[in-house]
Amino acid sequence: MSMSHLYGTDGEDGVEMENFEVSDWDLQNEFNPHRQRHRQSKEEATYGVWAERDSDEERPSFGGKRSRDYSAPVNFISAGLKKSAAEDVSEEDSDEDEKPVKQEEIPKEFVPKKLKTGGNFKPSQKGFVGGTKSFVDFGSWERHTKGIGQKLLQKMGYVPGRGLGKNAQGIINPIEAKQRKGKGAVGAYGSERTSQSLQDFPVVDSEEEAEEEFQKELSQWRKDPNGGKKKPKYSYKTVEELKAKGRISKQLSAPQKELSQVKVIDMTGREQKVYYSYSQISHKHNIPDDSPQQPLGKDSKPQGFALPELEHNLQLLIDITEQEIIQNDRQLQYERDMVVNLTHEIQKMSEVLSHEETAISNLSKVLEMVEECERRMQPSCENPLTLDECAKIFETLQDKYYEEYRMSDRVDLAVAIVYPLMKDYFKNWDPLKDCTYGTEIIAKWKNLLENDQLLSHSGQDLSTDAFHRLMWEIWMPYVRNIVAQWQPRNCGSMVDFLDSWVNVVPVWILDNILDQLIFPKLQKEVESWNPLTDTVPIHSWIHPWLPLMQARLEPLYSPIRNKLANALQKWHPSDSSAKLILQPWKDVFTPGSWEAFMVKNIVPKLGMCLNELIINPHQQHMDAFYWVIDWEGMISVSSLVGLLEKHFFPKWLQVLCSWLSNSPNYEEITKWYLGWKSMFSDQVLAHPSIKDKFNEALDIMNRAVSSSVGGYMQPGARENIAYLTHTERRKDFQYEAMQERREAENMAQRGIGMAASSVPMNFKDLIQTKAEEHNIVFMPVIGKRHEGKQLYTFGRIVIYIDRGVVFVQGEKTWVPTSLQSLIDMAK
C-alpha cells in the first residue's frame, strides 16, 4: 500500500515531508480494534523517530526525513485514477453488505458434489488417472536454485513420471490451485475443483442429494431467500387418536377428577371464555406457528378474514365433537366390559346351578334312605331294621354321599335311628361274663359317627359328636351297673373288660370310669386290708391295674407301706414270707420311698441277726448269714455293706487273728478265707469297703507268716500265702478293669458324656481319656520295656498295661492297680 497520501513532497527533489493533518486513515485505524499493532524493533528502540523503516504499510513517526532507496526494483501502479482512503473504505463496506448470490443464479456445475469413497483408484492400479498429463514442467523453477527438493525425492525412491508412495499409488502432478471469483467463503461461487481432481476423484452422480444438502447448508446461515412468512401448519386428529387420548385422561386420580369438574373462566384472550374443566384449557385449538403473531405496523396490511365469533363457535363445536367421540368410546368400552362380565357370571351361575342340582339329587336320595330306615323301625313293620343293617346304610351314605353326610346333623340322625337299635342290642349284655361283646359293631359305628374335626374330645362335645353321645348315654349305664356290683379283689374280669374296650371307648369316658368308678372301690378295699390276717396278697389285685391306671394308684401306696411297716414290727429274718410280700413292690414304689422303707423296717432286723451270728471255724452255723445275704437284691448294696462292716467283719477278723496266733494250718486258713469270700456276690466284692476288709485279712496272714521267725513254720506256708495274696489281688484288679471296660462300652453305645469320635476303642485309649479329663500327662517312655510291654509315664508314676490290667512300679515288684487308684496316686 502506498503511503503517499500521508506525506507531501518538497520541491523538485521529491523529498517527502511529514504531514501533521488528521487524515481518513487515522480515523479508520483509531476506531478499528483489529488494526495491525506495530511492534517496536531494536533499531527503533535505539534511534527513536530517526530510525529507518522498511514497511510502507505503517504510518511513519514524527520528525526526520526519509531518503529513497534507488536500488529497489521499479514498482508500477495500474492505470486510472487513484482512489482516496475514504473511497476505499466505502467500497469495502459495500462488499461486506453485498447480498449472497441466490441459489438460482449459481450454475449447477459449480455446486459442490459428493466424492466417491476411494475415487476411481483400485488397489491394482499403479497410479491415478490424472497421471497421463505431461510432467515436463514439473519442478522447472528449481533451475534457478540448487534443486535440493528434487534430489531429496529421488533419494527417497521417487521416479519422475510415477506417483508418490511406496507402491507409486499417489498422485503424479502437484495439487493445482484455482482462483476464487470474489471474497466469499469456500463454495460460495460453486465448485472449486480442478480438472485433475475430477479425473482422480470423480463425483457421485446424485444431483438431488447434492441439491438438498446445499439448500440445507444455506438455510443454516442465510435468511429465507423468499423472505415471506411461513404458511400455518394444521394438525389433524383421527378418531383413534381421540379415543386413545380419552383413555389416558380417564386414568385420573381422585383429586384430578374433582378438579376436572370445576368451572373455569379464561380471560387470557381478547374475549372471555368459559370452560367446565381444567383439561379443556389444554384442548384449545391453536394453529401451530413457529413465531408469535406480529403486531400490525404502518406498512403491514390488515387481515382479509378476521371473525373471532365464528372462530370461537367453530372451536366450541370441535371441542364438543371431541368430547362426544371420547364419551361414546368410553360408553362402548363399558358396554363391552359389561358383556364380558355378564358372560362370566352366566358361566359361573350355570356351574352353581349344576352343582345345586346335583346336591338336590343327592339329598333326595339320602332322604329316601333315611325314610326307609324310619319305616323299618316301626313296630308294625314285617322286616325290622337291625343294628348291622343300619351300619351298612350309614356306610353307603358315607361312601356315596360323603359331602351330604358330613354336612348333615349326624347327632340328631343317630339319636333318632341308632339309639333305639343300640339299646335293644345291649339289652341282655353282661360285661364281666362276655367282655368282647359288641366291640366290633361299636368300632364300626365309631368310624361312622365320630367327628374327626374336633381337636380334643371331652364331655362338652356331646352336642357335636354323635358317637360320644351314643357311648355316654347307651353304653355307659351298663358299665356303671356292673362296676357297682364288682368286687375289687376279683380284678381279672374287670381288667379284661376294660382292656378289650380301651381302643373303642373315647378317652375321656375311660378316664371317667377309672377315676370315678374303679379307684374309689380300690381305695376302700385297701383301707379294709390287713396284711396279718388276709391270705390273698395285696399285689395280686392291685398290680393288674398298673397298665391301665399307672400314676392314678400313687395315693394307694402310702397306706400300703404303713400297713406293711406295722406288720413287720414283730418280724424276724428267719421268716421268708416278708420277702415274698415285699418283693413285688420293689419296682412299683419309687426308689427313694423303697430305700427308706427298707432302711426303716428291714435293715435293723438284719443287723440284729448278724449280731447273733457266731463265727467258729471248726463248727460254723450259716443260717443267720444266709438270712441276711438272701435280702441282697431287696436292699441296696450300700446298706448291705454297712451291715457287714458293722456286724460281721470285726468278729471275722478277730477270729482270724486268734487263729493265726496258735500255730495254725495255713492250708485250712486259706480254704476258710476263700470259703467266706465265695459267700458274697461279685457286686458286693467289688465294693471298695469289702475289698479293703479282705485285703486286710491277707495283710494279717502275710504279717503272721513273715513274723514267725525262730518258731516252727509249716513248709511252703509263706509261699502259699504270698501266692494267695497275689492271685486274689490280681483277680480284683482284673474284675475292676473288666467293669470299667463294660462301662466304657456302654457309654460308647449310648453316646453319653462324650462324642462319637472320642469313644475309647481299647483300655489304653480309656486311660488316655481319663488322663485328659484330670489333666495328667500320659506318654510312652522311649526305649524302655518290661517283659516286652511298653512302659508309660502317668504323671510321675511309671506303668505298663498287660491284658487290660494296669501295673504300677513298686519298691521291689510291679503291683496291679485299678484306674481310679492310679488317678489318685498320680494326683
Secondary structure in CASP SS format (residue, H / E / C, confidence):
PFRMAT SS
TARGET T0000
AUTHOR 0000-0000-0000
METHOD secondary structure of the structure
MODEL  1
M C 1.00
S C 1.00
M C 1.00
S C 1.00
H C 1.00
L C 1.00
Y E 1.00
G E 1.00
T E 1.00
D E 1.00
G C 1.00
E C 1.00
D C 1.00
G C 1.00
V E 1.00
E E 1.00
M E 1.00
E E 1.00
N C 1.00
F C 1.00
E C 1.00
V C 1.00
S C 1.00
D H 1.00
W H 1.00
D H 1.00
L H 1.00
Q H 1.00
N H 1.00
E H 1.00
F C 1.00
N C 1.00
P C 1.00
H C 1.00
R C 1.00
Q C 1.00
R C 1.00
H C 1.00
R C 1.00
Q C 1.00
S C 1.00
K H 1.00
E H 1.00
E H 1.00
A H 1.00
T H 1.00
Y H 1.00
G H 1.00
V H 1.00
W H 1.00
A C 1.00
E C 1.00
R C 1.00
D C 1.00
S C 1.00
D C 1.00
E C 1.00
E C 1.00
R C 1.00
P C 1.00
S C 1.00
F C 1.00
G C 1.00
G C 1.00
K C 1.00
R E 1.00
S C 1.00
R C 1.00
D C 1.00
Y C 1.00
S C 1.00
A C 1.00
P C 1.00
V C 1.00
N C 1.00
F C 1.00
I C 1.00
S C 1.00
A C 1.00
G C 1.00
L C 1.00
K C 1.00
K C 1.00
S C 1.00
A H 1.00
A H 1.00
E H 1.00
D H 1.00
V H 1.00
S H 1.00
E H 1.00
E H 1.00
D H 1.00
S H 1.00
D H 1.00
E H 1.00
D C 1.00
E C 1.00
K C 1.00
P C 1.00
V C 1.00
K C 1.00
Q H 1.00
E H 1.00
E H 1.00
I C 1.00
P C 1.00
K H 1.00
E H 1.00
F H 1.00
V C 1.00
P C 1.00
K C 1.00
K C 1.00
L E 1.00
K C 1.00
T C 1.00
G C 1.00
G C 1.00
N C 1.00
F C 1.00
K C 1.00
P C 1.00
S C 1.00
Q C 1.00
K C 1.00
G C 1.00
F C 1.00
V H 1.00
G H 1.00
G H 1.00
T H 1.00
K C 1.00
S C 1.00
F C 1.00
V C 1.00
D C 1.00
F C 1.00
G C 1.00
S H 1.00
W H 1.00
E H 1.00
R H 1.00
H H 1.00
T C 1.00
K C 1.00
G C 1.00
I H 1.00
G H 1.00
Q H 1.00
K H 1.00
L H 1.00
L H 1.00
Q H 1.00
K H 1.00
M C 1.00
G C 1.00
Y C 1.00
V C 1.00
P C 1.00
G C 1.00
R C 1.00
G C 1.00
L C 1.00
G C 1.00
K C 1.00
N C 1.00
A C 1.00
Q C 1.00
G C 1.00
I C 1.00
I C 1.00
N C 1.00
P C 1.00
I C 1.00
E C 1.00
A C 1.00
K C 1.00
Q C 1.00
R C 1.00
K C 1.00
G C 1.00
K C 1.00
G C 1.00
A C 1.00
V C 1.00
G C 1.00
A C 1.00
Y C 1.00
G C 1.00
S C 1.00
E C 1.00
R C 1.00
T C 1.00
S H 1.00
Q H 1.00
S H 1.00
L H 1.00
Q H 1.00
D H 1.00
F C 1.00
P C 1.00
V E 1.00
V C 1.00
D C 1.00
S C 1.00
E H 1.00
E H 1.00
E H 1.00
A H 1.00
E H 1.00
E H 1.00
E H 1.00
F H 1.00
Q H 1.00
K H 1.00
E H 1.00
L H 1.00
S H 1.00
Q H 1.00
W H 1.00
R C 1.00
K C 1.00
D C 1.00
P C 1.00
N C 1.00
G C 1.00
G C 1.00
K C 1.00
K C 1.00
K C 1.00
P C 1.00
K C 1.00
Y C 1.00
S C 1.00
Y C 1.00
K C 1.00
T C 1.00
V H 1.00
E H 1.00
E H 1.00
L H 1.00
K H 1.00
A H 1.00
K H 1.00
G H 1.00
R H 1.00
I H 1.00
S H 1.00
K H 1.00
Q C 1.00
L C 1.00
S C 1.00
A H 1.00
P H 1.00
Q H 1.00
K H 1.00
E H 1.00
L H 1.00
S C 1.00
Q C 1.00
V C 1.00
K C 1.00
V E 1.00
I E 1.00
D E 1.00
M C 1.00
T C 1.00
G C 1.00
R C 1.00
E C 1.00
Q C 1.00
K E 1.00
V E 1.00
Y E 1.00
Y C 1.00
S C 1.00
Y H 1.00
S H 1.00
Q H 1.00
I H 1.00
S H 1.00
H C 1.00
K C 1.00
H C 1.00
N C 1.00
I C 1.00
P C 1.00
D C 1.00
D C 1.00
S C 1.00
P C 1.00
Q C 1.00
Q C 1.00
P C 1.00
L C 1.00
G C 1.00
K C 1.00
D C 1.00
S C 1.00
K C 1.00
P C 1.00
Q C 1.00
G C 1.00
F C 1.00
A C 1.00
L C 1.00
P H 1.00
E H 1.00
L H 1.00
E H 1.00
H H 1.00
N H 1.00
L H 1.00
Q H 1.00
L H 1.00
L H 1.00
I H 1.00
D H 1.00
I H 1.00
T H 1.00
E H 1.00
Q H 1.00
E H 1.00
I H 1.00
I H 1.00
Q H 1.00
N H 1.00
D H 1.00
R H 1.00
Q H 1.00
L H 1.00
Q H 1.00
Y H 1.00
E H 1.00
R H 1.00
D H 1.00
M H 1.00
V H 1.00
V H 1.00
N H 1.00
L H 1.00
T H 1.00
H H 1.00
E H 1.00
I H 1.00
Q H 1.00
K H 1.00
M H 1.00
S H 1.00
E H 1.00
V H 1.00
L H 1.00
S H 1.00
H H 1.00
E H 1.00
E H 1.00
T H 1.00
A H 1.00
I H 1.00
S H 1.00
N H 1.00
L H 1.00
S H 1.00
K H 1.00
V H 1.00
L H 1.00
E H 1.00
M H 1.00
V H 1.00
E H 1.00
E H 1.00
C H 1.00
E H 1.00
R H 1.00
R H 1.00
M C 1.00
Q C 1.00
P C 1.00
S C 1.00
C C 1.00
E C 1.00
N C 1.00
P C 1.00
L C 1.00
T C 1.00
L H 1.00
D H 1.00
E H 1.00
C H 1.00
A H 1.00
K H 1.00
I H 1.00
F H 1.00
E H 1.00
T H 1.00
L H 1.00
Q H 1.00
D H 1.00
K H 1.00
Y C 1.00
Y H 1.00
E H 1.00
E H 1.00
Y H 1.00
R H 1.00
M H 1.00
S C 1.00
D C 1.00
R H 1.00
V H 1.00
D H 1.00
L H 1.00
A H 1.00
V H 1.00
A H 1.00
I H 1.00
V H 1.00
Y H 1.00
P H 1.00
L H 1.00
M H 1.00
K H 1.00
D H 1.00
Y H 1.00
F C 1.00
K C 1.00
N C 1.00
W C 1.00
D C 1.00
P C 1.00
L C 1.00
K C 1.00
D C 1.00
C C 1.00
T C 1.00
Y C 1.00
G C 1.00
T H 1.00
E H 1.00
I H 1.00
I H 1.00
A H 1.00
K H 1.00
W H 1.00
K H 1.00
N H 1.00
L H 1.00
L H 1.00
E C 1.00
N C 1.00
D C 1.00
Q C 1.00
L C 1.00
L C 1.00
S C 1.00
H C 1.00
S C 1.00
G H 1.00
Q H 1.00
D H 1.00
L C 1.00
S C 1.00
T C 1.00
D C 1.00
A H 1.00
F H 1.00
H H 1.00
R H 1.00
L H 1.00
M H 1.00
W H 1.00
E H 1.00
I H 1.00
W H 1.00
M H 1.00
P H 1.00
Y H 1.00
V H 1.00
R H 1.00
N H 1.00
I H 1.00
V H 1.00
A H 1.00
Q C 1.00
W C 1.00
Q C 1.00
P C 1.00
R C 1.00
N C 1.00
C H 1.00
G H 1.00
S H 1.00
M H 1.00
V H 1.00
D H 1.00
F H 1.00
L H 1.00
D H 1.00
S H 1.00
W H 1.00
V C 1.00
N C 1.00
V C 1.00
V C 1.00
P C 1.00
V H 1.00
W H 1.00
I H 1.00
L H 1.00
D H 1.00
N H 1.00
I H 1.00
L H 1.00
D H 1.00
Q H 1.00
L H 1.00
I H 1.00
F H 1.00
P H 1.00
K H 1.00
L H 1.00
Q H 1.00
K H 1.00
E H 1.00
V H 1.00
E H 1.00
S C 1.00
W C 1.00
N C 1.00
P C 1.00
L C 1.00
T C 1.00
D C 1.00
T C 1.00
V C 1.00
P C 1.00
I C 1.00
H H 1.00
S H 1.00
W H 1.00
I H 1.00
H H 1.00
P H 1.00
W H 1.00
L H 1.00
P H 1.00
L H 1.00
M H 1.00
Q H 1.00
A H 1.00
R H 1.00
L H 1.00
E H 1.00
P H 1.00
L H 1.00
Y H 1.00
S H 1.00
P H 1.00
I H 1.00
R H 1.00
N H 1.00
K H 1.00
L H 1.00
A H 1.00
N H 1.00
A H 1.00
L C 1.00
Q C 1.00
K C 1.00
W C 1.00
H C 1.00
P C 1.00
S C 1.00
D C 1.00
S C 1.00
S H 1.00
A H 1.00
K H 1.00
L H 1.00
I H 1.00
L H 1.00
Q H 1.00
P H 1.00
W H 1.00
K C 1.00
D C 1.00
V C 1.00
F C 1.00
T C 1.00
P H 1.00
G H 1.00
S H 1.00
W H 1.00
E H 1.00
A H 1.00
F H 1.00
M H 1.00
V H 1.00
K H 1.00
N H 1.00
I C 1.00
V H 1.00
P H 1.00
K H 1.00
L H 1.00
G H 1.00
M H 1.00
C H 1.00
L H 1.00
N H 1.00
E C 1.00
L C 1.00
I C 1.00
I C 1.00
N C 1.00
P C 1.00
H C 1.00
Q C 1.00
Q C 1.00
H C 1.00
M C 1.00
D H 1.00
A H 1.00
F H 1.00
Y H 1.00
W H 1.00
V H 1.00
I H 1.00
D C 1.00
W C 1.00
E C 1.00
G C 1.00
M C 1.00
I C 1.00
S C 1.00
V H 1.00
S H 1.00
S H 1.00
L H 1.00
V H 1.00
G H 1.00
L H 1.00
L H 1.00
E H 1.00
K H 1.00
H H 1.00
F C 1.00
F H 1.00
P H 1.00
K H 1.00
W H 1.00
L H 1.00
Q H 1.00
V H 1.00
L H 1.00
C H 1.00
S H 1.00
W H 1.00
L H 1.00
S C 1.00
N C 1.00
S C 1.00
P C 1.00
N C 1.00
Y H 1.00
E H 1.00
E H 1.00
I H 1.00
T H 1.00
K H 1.00
W H 1.00
Y H 1.00
L H 1.00
G H 1.00
W H 1.00
K H 1.00
S H 1.00
M C 1.00
F C 1.00
S C 1.00
D H 1.00
Q H 1.00
V H 1.00
L H 1.00
A C 1.00
H C 1.00
P H 1.00
S H 1.00
I H 1.00
K H 1.00
D H 1.00
K H 1.00
F H 1.00
N H 1.00
E H 1.00
A H 1.00
L H 1.00
D H 1.00
I H 1.00
M H 1.00
N H 1.00
R H 1.00
A H 1.00
V H 1.00
S H 1.00
S H 1.00
S C 1.00
V C 1.00
G C 1.00
G C 1.00
Y C 1.00
M C 1.00
Q C 1.00
P C 1.00
G C 1.00
A H 1.00
R H 1.00
E H 1.00
N H 1.00
I H 1.00
A H 1.00
Y H 1.00
L H 1.00
T H 1.00
H H 1.00
T H 1.00
E H 1.00
R H 1.00
R H 1.00
K H 1.00
D H 1.00
F H 1.00
Q H 1.00
Y H 1.00
E H 1.00
A H 1.00
M H 1.00
Q H 1.00
E H 1.00
R H 1.00
R H 1.00
E H 1.00
A H 1.00
E H 1.00
N H 1.00
M H 1.00
A H 1.00
Q H 1.00
R H 1.00
G C 1.00
I C 1.00
G C 1.00
M C 1.00
A C 1.00
A H 1.00
S H 1.00
S H 1.00
V C 1.00
P C 1.00
M C 1.00
N C 1.00
F H 1.00
K H 1.00
D H 1.00
L H 1.00
I H 1.00
Q H 1.00
T H 1.00
K H 1.00
A H 1.00
E H 1.00
E H 1.00
H C 1.00
N C 1.00
I C 1.00
V C 1.00
F E 1.00
M E 1.00
P E 1.00
V E 1.00
I E 1.00
G E 1.00
K E 1.00
R E 1.00
H E 1.00
E C 1.00
G C 1.00
K E 1.00
Q E 1.00
L E 1.00
Y E 1.00
T E 1.00
F E 1.00
G C 1.00
R C 1.00
I E 1.00
V E 1.00
I E 1.00
Y E 1.00
I E 1.00
D E 1.00
R C 1.00
G C 1.00
V E 1.00
V E 1.00
F E 1.00
V E 1.00
Q E 1.00
G C 1.00
E C 1.00
K C 1.00
T C 1.00
W E 1.00
V E 1.00
P E 1.00
T E 1.00
S C 1.00
L H 1.00
Q H 1.00
S H 1.00
L H 1.00
I H 1.00
D H 1.00
M H 1.00
A H 1.00
K C 1.00
END
